[in-house]
Amino acid sequence: MQFTPQSNKMHIAVFGRRNSGKSSLVNALTEKSALLVSDEPGTTTEPIFQYLTMKNLGTSIIVDTAGIDDADLFRVQKTREVMDLTDLGIMIFSDEAGDYKLEKEWVREMEKRNIPVIGVIAKTDDHYTDIDSLKAALTIPFVKLSVKRNTNLGSLRFAMSDLAPAEFERNSIVGDLVNLGDLVVMVLPELIPAPKYRLVASQQQILRDLLDHHAIALSVTEKELPELLAGLNRLPNLVITDSQVFDRVNEIIPASVPLTTFAILMARFKGDLDTFVAGAGMISTLKPGDKVLLSEACIHHPHNGEIDRMLVKTRLEESAGGRLEITTSVGPDFPDDISGYKLIVHCGGCIFNRKQLMMRLRSSGVQNVPITNYGIAFAYFRGILPRVLEILEVKA
């Protein structure tokens, strides 16, 4: 569905030099003329996101980018950042590009990031490109096409369907934990940190996932939880709570009822839970003066108690027994060199696709820097991590 959050869709990015035909190709694939096309190099100056619907892929996001040879280094950097969210890459090899050294560098960088790449030989109307030499230099599939003549686009669509990663995200957030007809109680704080008539994004998505898996979902605040349980003729099969009210919920429900949090489920869905849990275990090793990076997906991060940046800072420094050197990164800005940090604490990444968050986990692994996330860190601070991980069969 087009209305599935963009962060849960596969992202297909089109790369190439200026005036190589990137925007024309995106227009042809989407069968729209939404992007401005010009013979003037550098028409596209920043990433542009469009919906792309294909029979075998459903609705994805296709990203048009500025030229990889743009003279403006800021534009090139914005294009490079697109790689962090790319599930499938398309690199256009224009015959005007000469020896293709730049294209080859970008393809090899994507391969390092485990991004499947399709090479497109475009602008075949007036020029000839030696595709055999490219095939000899690179191990990616190539498609030769003409957007102007509308030829061989079908071959590109077939290659996209064939090469698209089967698991660009987990199959479900909570569906593997419930069975048909299971009773699941979602406990929300009395003061819901969302605009009137709305829920937090993670709560909405988990509720939808429960309904899709034909579980019986009930929502209640912690205040009405005892009354709800008293009125049920059976115990819930699962309780999912906001971490803010975990202590109260844990007192109310029987120990035999599986209990976890929205934040823990989203951490598993977006990233790698084992990595995050291991990172939380390193909090106890922090000492005054250590460097810690707080990283948040959105530029205007919500502040609602549990995930408030200042509260994270306060709890970390309480654990360390003194002041820490804390740096914050927001949005797509994430340091290339993180080796000087003792710990990274990331937000839930609800607006990121899984590829973006996994790339940051990859970077932390390569540079040997522990990483956890806000929700897991707070479960650790409150001593509830073993309890909320039990149903997920992960040890704290």
Secondary structure as UniProt FT lines:
FT   TURN            2..3
FT   HELIX           6..8
FT   STRAND          11..15
FT   TURN            18..19
FT   HELIX           22..30
FT   TURN            41..42
FT   STRAND          48..54
FT   TURN            55..57
FT   STRAND          58..64
FT   TURN            68..69
FT   HELIX           73..82
FT   HELIX           83..85
FT   STRAND          88..93
FT   HELIX           95..97
FT   TURN            98..99
FT   HELIX           101..112
FT   TURN            113..114
FT   STRAND          117..121
FT   TURN            124..126
FT   HELIX           131..137
FT   STRAND          142..144
FT   TURN            147..150
FT   HELIX           153..163
FT   TURN            166..167
FT   HELIX           175..177
FT   TURN            180..181
FT   STRAND          183..188
FT   TURN            196..197
FT   HELIX           201..212
FT   TURN            213..214
FT   STRAND          216..221
FT   TURN            222..224
FT   HELIX           225..231
FT   STRAND          238..241
FT   HELIX           243..245
FT   HELIX           246..252
FT   TURN            255..256
FT   STRAND          259..261
FT   HELIX           262..270
FT   HELIX           273..280
FT   TURN            281..282
FT   HELIX           283..285
FT   TURN            288..289
FT   STRAND          291..296
FT   TURN            306..307
FT   HELIX           309..320
FT   STRAND          325..330
FT   TURN            331..332
FT   TURN            339..340
FT   STRAND          343..346
FT   TURN            350..351
FT   HELIX           354..366
FT   TURN            367..368
FT   STRAND          371..373
FT   HELIX           374..381
FT   TURN            382..383
FT   HELIX           385..389
FT   HELIX           390..392
//
